[in-house]
Amino acid sequence: MTGNDSDPLHKVIERVAAKHGIALSDDDPVLMVHTLNEILLEENARAHQLLLNDFRSVLEESIGRLESANTKTCALPSPGNKNILANRQFLQRFIESADQEINTRLAEKINAVSVVCKYARQAAIINLLAAVVCMIAILVALVVF
């Protein structure tokens, strides 16, 4: 087995060997599934970040329009300007709350995808073991008959 101790793939190989007693090589198909799952998670995180950025820009644009509308309806020296400040504070708190909620839900979705990837990885290992058992059965059948 080659690889650097800091290499994440090497850590996966060590963990599988320690937990299941199976030595994986660097070109093992199970590791390809692991790499594909990592790629999918990265792409999913990028897509969610783009959606979050789009949502933020839409919110900021809406706030700008609301502030503009409030500025047009209120005379500058009037006591109604307190409403503009209150609206800005309210909207800022709303944006922070929405941002936090989006990040929380994004983390939940990423965790859900991780669980699915874990099960997919387990299924791949089981399929690989089943294929090995079938190969052994075929070899035994050929030798016996």
PyMOL CGO cylinders between C-alpha atoms (Angstrom):
from pymol import cmd
from pymol.cgo import CYLINDER

trace = [
    CYLINDER, 0.00, 0.00, 0.00, 1.41, 3.34, -1.02, 0.3, 1, 1, 1, 1, 1, 1,
    CYLINDER, 1.41, 3.34, -1.02, 0.24, 6.74, 0.04, 0.3, 1, 1, 1, 1, 1, 1,
    CYLINDER, 0.24, 6.74, 0.04, 0.82, 9.52, 2.42, 0.3, 1, 1, 1, 1, 1, 1,
    CYLINDER, 0.82, 9.52, 2.42, -0.53, 9.32, 5.96, 0.3, 1, 1, 1, 1, 1, 1,
    CYLINDER, -0.53, 9.32, 5.96, -2.29, 12.65, 5.40, 0.3, 1, 1, 1, 1, 1, 1,
    CYLINDER, -2.29, 12.65, 5.40, -3.96, 11.37, 2.21, 0.3, 1, 1, 1, 1, 1, 1,
    CYLINDER, -3.96, 11.37, 2.21, -7.72, 10.96, 2.91, 0.3, 1, 1, 1, 1, 1, 1,
    CYLINDER, -7.72, 10.96, 2.91, -7.89, 7.89, 0.67, 0.3, 1, 1, 1, 1, 1, 1,
    CYLINDER, -7.89, 7.89, 0.67, -5.07, 6.25, 2.61, 0.3, 1, 1, 1, 1, 1, 1,
    CYLINDER, -5.07, 6.25, 2.61, -7.00, 6.93, 5.82, 0.3, 1, 1, 1, 1, 1, 1,
    CYLINDER, -7.00, 6.93, 5.82, -10.06, 5.22, 4.31, 0.3, 1, 1, 1, 1, 1, 1,
    CYLINDER, -10.06, 5.22, 4.31, -7.94, 2.20, 3.38, 0.3, 1, 1, 1, 1, 1, 1,
    CYLINDER, -7.94, 2.20, 3.38, -6.55, 2.02, 6.92, 0.3, 1, 1, 1, 1, 1, 1,
    CYLINDER, -6.55, 2.02, 6.92, -9.99, 2.42, 8.47, 0.3, 1, 1, 1, 1, 1, 1,
    CYLINDER, -9.99, 2.42, 8.47, -11.54, -0.34, 6.32, 0.3, 1, 1, 1, 1, 1, 1,
    CYLINDER, -11.54, -0.34, 6.32, -8.61, -2.61, 7.14, 0.3, 1, 1, 1, 1, 1, 1,
    CYLINDER, -8.61, -2.61, 7.14, -8.91, -1.90, 10.86, 0.3, 1, 1, 1, 1, 1, 1,
    CYLINDER, -8.91, -1.90, 10.86, -12.69, -2.22, 11.02, 0.3, 1, 1, 1, 1, 1, 1,
    CYLINDER, -12.69, -2.22, 11.02, -13.36, -5.03, 8.54, 0.3, 1, 1, 1, 1, 1, 1,
    CYLINDER, -13.36, -5.03, 8.54, -10.03, -6.79, 8.22, 0.3, 1, 1, 1, 1, 1, 1,
    CYLINDER, -10.03, -6.79, 8.22, -10.03, -6.26, 4.46, 0.3, 1, 1, 1, 1, 1, 1,
    CYLINDER, -10.03, -6.26, 4.46, -6.99, -4.79, 2.75, 0.3, 1, 1, 1, 1, 1, 1,
    CYLINDER, -6.99, -4.79, 2.75, -7.92, -2.51, -0.13, 0.3, 1, 1, 1, 1, 1, 1,
    CYLINDER, -7.92, -2.51, -0.13, -5.48, -1.61, -2.86, 0.3, 1, 1, 1, 1, 1, 1,
    CYLINDER, -5.48, -1.61, -2.86, -5.21, 1.89, -4.31, 0.3, 1, 1, 1, 1, 1, 1,
    CYLINDER, -5.21, 1.89, -4.31, -7.06, 0.78, -7.46, 0.3, 1, 1, 1, 1, 1, 1,
    CYLINDER, -7.06, 0.78, -7.46, -9.87, -1.03, -5.64, 0.3, 1, 1, 1, 1, 1, 1,
    CYLINDER, -9.87, -1.03, -5.64, -13.38, -0.34, -7.08, 0.3, 1, 1, 1, 1, 1, 1,
    CYLINDER, -13.38, -0.34, -7.08, -14.70, 0.36, -3.58, 0.3, 1, 1, 1, 1, 1, 1,
    CYLINDER, -14.70, 0.36, -3.58, -12.33, 3.31, -3.36, 0.3, 1, 1, 1, 1, 1, 1,
    CYLINDER, -12.33, 3.31, -3.36, -13.63, 4.55, -6.71, 0.3, 1, 1, 1, 1, 1, 1,
    CYLINDER, -13.63, 4.55, -6.71, -17.14, 4.59, -5.22, 0.3, 1, 1, 1, 1, 1, 1,
    CYLINDER, -17.14, 4.59, -5.22, -15.78, 6.47, -2.22, 0.3, 1, 1, 1, 1, 1, 1,
    CYLINDER, -15.78, 6.47, -2.22, -14.13, 9.04, -4.50, 0.3, 1, 1, 1, 1, 1, 1,
    CYLINDER, -14.13, 9.04, -4.50, -17.31, 9.42, -6.55, 0.3, 1, 1, 1, 1, 1, 1,
    CYLINDER, -17.31, 9.42, -6.55, -19.29, 10.03, -3.36, 0.3, 1, 1, 1, 1, 1, 1,
    CYLINDER, -19.29, 10.03, -3.36, -16.80, 12.71, -2.30, 0.3, 1, 1, 1, 1, 1, 1,
    CYLINDER, -16.80, 12.71, -2.30, -17.09, 14.38, -5.70, 0.3, 1, 1, 1, 1, 1, 1,
    CYLINDER, -17.09, 14.38, -5.70, -20.88, 14.35, -5.49, 0.3, 1, 1, 1, 1, 1, 1,
    CYLINDER, -20.88, 14.35, -5.49, -20.79, 15.86, -2.00, 0.3, 1, 1, 1, 1, 1, 1,
    CYLINDER, -20.79, 15.86, -2.00, -18.45, 18.63, -3.16, 0.3, 1, 1, 1, 1, 1, 1,
    CYLINDER, -18.45, 18.63, -3.16, -20.64, 19.43, -6.18, 0.3, 1, 1, 1, 1, 1, 1,
    CYLINDER, -20.64, 19.43, -6.18, -23.74, 19.40, -3.98, 0.3, 1, 1, 1, 1, 1, 1,
    CYLINDER, -23.74, 19.40, -3.98, -22.13, 21.80, -1.51, 0.3, 1, 1, 1, 1, 1, 1,
    CYLINDER, -22.13, 21.80, -1.51, -21.12, 24.15, -4.36, 0.3, 1, 1, 1, 1, 1, 1,
    CYLINDER, -21.12, 24.15, -4.36, -24.65, 24.08, -5.77, 0.3, 1, 1, 1, 1, 1, 1,
    CYLINDER, -24.65, 24.08, -5.77, -26.13, 24.85, -2.37, 0.3, 1, 1, 1, 1, 1, 1,
    CYLINDER, -26.13, 24.85, -2.37, -23.68, 27.72, -1.90, 0.3, 1, 1, 1, 1, 1, 1,
    CYLINDER, -23.68, 27.72, -1.90, -24.71, 29.18, -5.27, 0.3, 1, 1, 1, 1, 1, 1,
    CYLINDER, -24.71, 29.18, -5.27, -28.37, 28.94, -4.26, 0.3, 1, 1, 1, 1, 1, 1,
    CYLINDER, -28.37, 28.94, -4.26, -27.59, 30.60, -0.95, 0.3, 1, 1, 1, 1, 1, 1,
    CYLINDER, -27.59, 30.60, -0.95, -25.73, 33.42, -2.70, 0.3, 1, 1, 1, 1, 1, 1,
    CYLINDER, -25.73, 33.42, -2.70, -28.63, 33.93, -5.11, 0.3, 1, 1, 1, 1, 1, 1,
    CYLINDER, -28.63, 33.93, -5.11, -31.08, 34.01, -2.21, 0.3, 1, 1, 1, 1, 1, 1,
    CYLINDER, -31.08, 34.01, -2.21, -28.90, 36.55, -0.39, 0.3, 1, 1, 1, 1, 1, 1,
    CYLINDER, -28.90, 36.55, -0.39, -28.74, 38.83, -3.44, 0.3, 1, 1, 1, 1, 1, 1,
    CYLINDER, -28.74, 38.83, -3.44, -32.51, 38.63, -3.90, 0.3, 1, 1, 1, 1, 1, 1,
    CYLINDER, -32.51, 38.63, -3.90, -33.01, 39.54, -0.24, 0.3, 1, 1, 1, 1, 1, 1,
    CYLINDER, -33.01, 39.54, -0.24, -30.57, 42.43, -0.45, 0.3, 1, 1, 1, 1, 1, 1,
    CYLINDER, -30.57, 42.43, -0.45, -32.27, 43.70, -3.59, 0.3, 1, 1, 1, 1, 1, 1,
    CYLINDER, -32.27, 43.70, -3.59, -35.65, 43.50, -1.87, 0.3, 1, 1, 1, 1, 1, 1,
    CYLINDER, -35.65, 43.50, -1.87, -34.29, 45.38, 1.14, 0.3, 1, 1, 1, 1, 1, 1,
    CYLINDER, -34.29, 45.38, 1.14, -32.89, 48.05, -1.15, 0.3, 1, 1, 1, 1, 1, 1,
    CYLINDER, -32.89, 48.05, -1.15, -36.27, 48.51, -2.81, 0.3, 1, 1, 1, 1, 1, 1,
    CYLINDER, -36.27, 48.51, -2.81, -38.01, 48.61, 0.56, 0.3, 1, 1, 1, 1, 1, 1,
    CYLINDER, -38.01, 48.61, 0.56, -35.55, 51.19, 1.89, 0.3, 1, 1, 1, 1, 1, 1,
    CYLINDER, -35.55, 51.19, 1.89, -35.98, 53.23, -1.27, 0.3, 1, 1, 1, 1, 1, 1,
    CYLINDER, -35.98, 53.23, -1.27, -39.76, 53.11, -0.91, 0.3, 1, 1, 1, 1, 1, 1,
    CYLINDER, -39.76, 53.11, -0.91, -39.51, 54.09, 2.77, 0.3, 1, 1, 1, 1, 1, 1,
    CYLINDER, -39.51, 54.09, 2.77, -37.16, 56.97, 1.97, 0.3, 1, 1, 1, 1, 1, 1,
    CYLINDER, -37.16, 56.97, 1.97, -39.53, 58.29, -0.68, 0.3, 1, 1, 1, 1, 1, 1,
    CYLINDER, -39.53, 58.29, -0.68, -42.53, 58.17, 1.67, 0.3, 1, 1, 1, 1, 1, 1,
    CYLINDER, -42.53, 58.17, 1.67, -40.82, 59.74, 4.70, 0.3, 1, 1, 1, 1, 1, 1,
    CYLINDER, -40.82, 59.74, 4.70, -39.49, 63.29, 4.85, 0.3, 1, 1, 1, 1, 1, 1,
    CYLINDER, -39.49, 63.29, 4.85, -35.92, 63.32, 6.13, 0.3, 1, 1, 1, 1, 1, 1,
    CYLINDER, -35.92, 63.32, 6.13, -36.37, 65.56, 9.20, 0.3, 1, 1, 1, 1, 1, 1,
    CYLINDER, -36.37, 65.56, 9.20, -39.60, 63.86, 10.38, 0.3, 1, 1, 1, 1, 1, 1,
    CYLINDER, -39.60, 63.86, 10.38, -39.90, 61.49, 13.33, 0.3, 1, 1, 1, 1, 1, 1,
    CYLINDER, -39.90, 61.49, 13.33, -40.92, 58.79, 10.83, 0.3, 1, 1, 1, 1, 1, 1,
    CYLINDER, -40.92, 58.79, 10.83, -37.25, 58.21, 10.03, 0.3, 1, 1, 1, 1, 1, 1,
    CYLINDER, -37.25, 58.21, 10.03, -37.14, 56.09, 13.17, 0.3, 1, 1, 1, 1, 1, 1,
    CYLINDER, -37.14, 56.09, 13.17, -39.30, 53.66, 11.20, 0.3, 1, 1, 1, 1, 1, 1,
    CYLINDER, -39.30, 53.66, 11.20, -36.64, 53.41, 8.51, 0.3, 1, 1, 1, 1, 1, 1,
    CYLINDER, -36.64, 53.41, 8.51, -34.00, 52.58, 11.11, 0.3, 1, 1, 1, 1, 1, 1,
    CYLINDER, -34.00, 52.58, 11.11, -36.33, 50.07, 12.77, 0.3, 1, 1, 1, 1, 1, 1,
    CYLINDER, -36.33, 50.07, 12.77, -37.10, 48.51, 9.37, 0.3, 1, 1, 1, 1, 1, 1,
    CYLINDER, -37.10, 48.51, 9.37, -33.39, 48.25, 8.58, 0.3, 1, 1, 1, 1, 1, 1,
    CYLINDER, -33.39, 48.25, 8.58, -32.69, 46.60, 11.92, 0.3, 1, 1, 1, 1, 1, 1,
    CYLINDER, -32.69, 46.60, 11.92, -35.64, 44.25, 11.47, 0.3, 1, 1, 1, 1, 1, 1,
    CYLINDER, -35.64, 44.25, 11.47, -34.55, 43.32, 7.97, 0.3, 1, 1, 1, 1, 1, 1,
    CYLINDER, -34.55, 43.32, 7.97, -30.96, 42.83, 9.09, 0.3, 1, 1, 1, 1, 1, 1,
    CYLINDER, -30.96, 42.83, 9.09, -32.12, 40.47, 11.85, 0.3, 1, 1, 1, 1, 1, 1,
    CYLINDER, -32.12, 40.47, 11.85, -34.35, 38.72, 9.32, 0.3, 1, 1, 1, 1, 1, 1,
    CYLINDER, -34.35, 38.72, 9.32, -31.45, 38.24, 6.89, 0.3, 1, 1, 1, 1, 1, 1,
    CYLINDER, -31.45, 38.24, 6.89, -29.21, 36.91, 9.66, 0.3, 1, 1, 1, 1, 1, 1,
    CYLINDER, -29.21, 36.91, 9.66, -31.96, 34.55, 10.81, 0.3, 1, 1, 1, 1, 1, 1,
    CYLINDER, -31.96, 34.55, 10.81, -32.67, 33.37, 7.26, 0.3, 1, 1, 1, 1, 1, 1,
    CYLINDER, -32.67, 33.37, 7.26, -28.94, 32.92, 6.63, 0.3, 1, 1, 1, 1, 1, 1,
    CYLINDER, -28.94, 32.92, 6.63, -28.60, 30.85, 9.78, 0.3, 1, 1, 1, 1, 1, 1,
    CYLINDER, -28.60, 30.85, 9.78, -31.66, 28.76, 8.88, 0.3, 1, 1, 1, 1, 1, 1,
    CYLINDER, -31.66, 28.76, 8.88, -30.36, 28.15, 5.37, 0.3, 1, 1, 1, 1, 1, 1,
    CYLINDER, -30.36, 28.15, 5.37, -26.94, 27.13, 6.67, 0.3, 1, 1, 1, 1, 1, 1,
    CYLINDER, -26.94, 27.13, 6.67, -28.55, 24.78, 9.21, 0.3, 1, 1, 1, 1, 1, 1,
    CYLINDER, -28.55, 24.78, 9.21, -30.73, 23.14, 6.58, 0.3, 1, 1, 1, 1, 1, 1,
    CYLINDER, -30.73, 23.14, 6.58, -27.80, 22.92, 4.18, 0.3, 1, 1, 1, 1, 1, 1,
    CYLINDER, -27.80, 22.92, 4.18, -25.77, 21.14, 6.85, 0.3, 1, 1, 1, 1, 1, 1,
    CYLINDER, -25.77, 21.14, 6.85, -28.70, 18.77, 7.47, 0.3, 1, 1, 1, 1, 1, 1,
    CYLINDER, -28.70, 18.77, 7.47, -28.95, 17.97, 3.75, 0.3, 1, 1, 1, 1, 1, 1,
    CYLINDER, -28.95, 17.97, 3.75, -25.21, 17.38, 3.49, 0.3, 1, 1, 1, 1, 1, 1,
    CYLINDER, -25.21, 17.38, 3.49, -25.40, 15.05, 6.51, 0.3, 1, 1, 1, 1, 1, 1,
    CYLINDER, -25.40, 15.05, 6.51, -28.30, 13.20, 4.87, 0.3, 1, 1, 1, 1, 1, 1,
    CYLINDER, -28.30, 13.20, 4.87, -26.29, 12.81, 1.67, 0.3, 1, 1, 1, 1, 1, 1,
    CYLINDER, -26.29, 12.81, 1.67, -23.35, 11.54, 3.74, 0.3, 1, 1, 1, 1, 1, 1,
    CYLINDER, -23.35, 11.54, 3.74, -25.57, 8.87, 5.29, 0.3, 1, 1, 1, 1, 1, 1,
    CYLINDER, -25.57, 8.87, 5.29, -26.79, 7.80, 1.85, 0.3, 1, 1, 1, 1, 1, 1,
    CYLINDER, -26.79, 7.80, 1.85, -23.18, 7.67, 0.64, 0.3, 1, 1, 1, 1, 1, 1,
    CYLINDER, -23.18, 7.67, 0.64, -22.28, 5.54, 3.66, 0.3, 1, 1, 1, 1, 1, 1,
    CYLINDER, -22.28, 5.54, 3.66, -25.01, 3.04, 2.78, 0.3, 1, 1, 1, 1, 1, 1,
    CYLINDER, -25.01, 3.04, 2.78, -23.98, 3.08, -0.88, 0.3, 1, 1, 1, 1, 1, 1,
    CYLINDER, -23.98, 3.08, -0.88, -20.40, 2.37, 0.17, 0.3, 1, 1, 1, 1, 1, 1,
    CYLINDER, -20.40, 2.37, 0.17, -21.58, -0.52, 2.37, 0.3, 1, 1, 1, 1, 1, 1,
    CYLINDER, -21.58, -0.52, 2.37, -23.68, -1.90, -0.49, 0.3, 1, 1, 1, 1, 1, 1,
    CYLINDER, -23.68, -1.90, -0.49, -20.67, -1.70, -2.81, 0.3, 1, 1, 1, 1, 1, 1,
    CYLINDER, -20.67, -1.70, -2.81, -18.56, -3.66, -0.32, 0.3, 1, 1, 1, 1, 1, 1,
    CYLINDER, -18.56, -3.66, -0.32, -21.28, -6.29, 0.10, 0.3, 1, 1, 1, 1, 1, 1,
    CYLINDER, -21.28, -6.29, 0.10, -21.63, -6.60, -3.69, 0.3, 1, 1, 1, 1, 1, 1,
    CYLINDER, -21.63, -6.60, -3.69, -17.89, -6.98, -4.02, 0.3, 1, 1, 1, 1, 1, 1,
    CYLINDER, -17.89, -6.98, -4.02, -17.85, -9.70, -1.35, 0.3, 1, 1, 1, 1, 1, 1,
    CYLINDER, -17.85, -9.70, -1.35, -20.78, -11.46, -3.05, 0.3, 1, 1, 1, 1, 1, 1,
    CYLINDER, -20.78, -11.46, -3.05, -18.89, -11.41, -6.34, 0.3, 1, 1, 1, 1, 1, 1,
    CYLINDER, -18.89, -11.41, -6.34, -15.85, -12.94, -4.64, 0.3, 1, 1, 1, 1, 1, 1,
    CYLINDER, -15.85, -12.94, -4.64, -18.00, -15.68, -3.10, 0.3, 1, 1, 1, 1, 1, 1,
    CYLINDER, -18.00, -15.68, -3.10, -19.54, -16.42, -6.51, 0.3, 1, 1, 1, 1, 1, 1,
    CYLINDER, -19.54, -16.42, -6.51, -16.09, -16.60, -8.11, 0.3, 1, 1, 1, 1, 1, 1,
    CYLINDER, -16.09, -16.60, -8.11, -14.94, -19.02, -5.40, 0.3, 1, 1, 1, 1, 1, 1,
    CYLINDER, -14.94, -19.02, -5.40, -18.08, -21.14, -5.91, 0.3, 1, 1, 1, 1, 1, 1,
    CYLINDER, -18.08, -21.14, -5.91, -17.46, -21.27, -9.65, 0.3, 1, 1, 1, 1, 1, 1,
    CYLINDER, -17.46, -21.27, -9.65, -13.83, -22.26, -9.14, 0.3, 1, 1, 1, 1, 1, 1,
    CYLINDER, -13.83, -22.26, -9.14, -14.82, -24.97, -6.67, 0.3, 1, 1, 1, 1, 1, 1,
    CYLINDER, -14.82, -24.97, -6.67, -17.45, -26.27, -9.09, 0.3, 1, 1, 1, 1, 1, 1,
    CYLINDER, -17.45, -26.27, -9.09, -14.92, -26.35, -11.93, 0.3, 1, 1, 1, 1, 1, 1,
    CYLINDER, -14.92, -26.35, -11.93, -12.33, -28.18, -9.83, 0.3, 1, 1, 1, 1, 1, 1,
    CYLINDER, -12.33, -28.18, -9.83, -14.82, -30.71, -8.44, 0.3, 1, 1, 1, 1, 1, 1,
    CYLINDER, -14.82, -30.71, -8.44, -16.58, -31.49, -11.71, 0.3, 1, 1, 1, 1, 1, 1,
]
cmd.load_cgo(trace, "trace")
